[in-house]
């Protein structure tokens, strides 16, 4: 089991625990947390290659922000759906690109391909996310893979929350 899988398993167990709050879900969450703690020790060892992941994350958000701004010049918006029925497809694409950078230890940093749409939505939350990541990562250095993994999880949570809020407030526009 990779460290990323361990953290995702803990997050799933934690969500289940919050919904059910029973002995089985509590035990599952405790086991998942123990696995993460064991991996934390291993991943906290200094690793020279870890900072490549930070650089990859920076390149990805800088390009994403630039591409969104370029799309706006033509009075268009990033297509949320990307030939799918879910408005969270764009979110999935962004998170997958970060995950590839993390798992490749920064050797690969795929850019998020954006399709355009005239469907207006409040994409300034995504631009703010890009700026936050740039501001948070510009002046630091990842010393271990644990630093990179923690940043990935933080970014994933922040961006997922941004899309959830946009969805709940009706600011994702209308699917055409």
Order of alpha helices (4+ residues) and beta strands (2+ residues): alpha-alpha-alpha-beta-alpha-beta-alpha-alpha
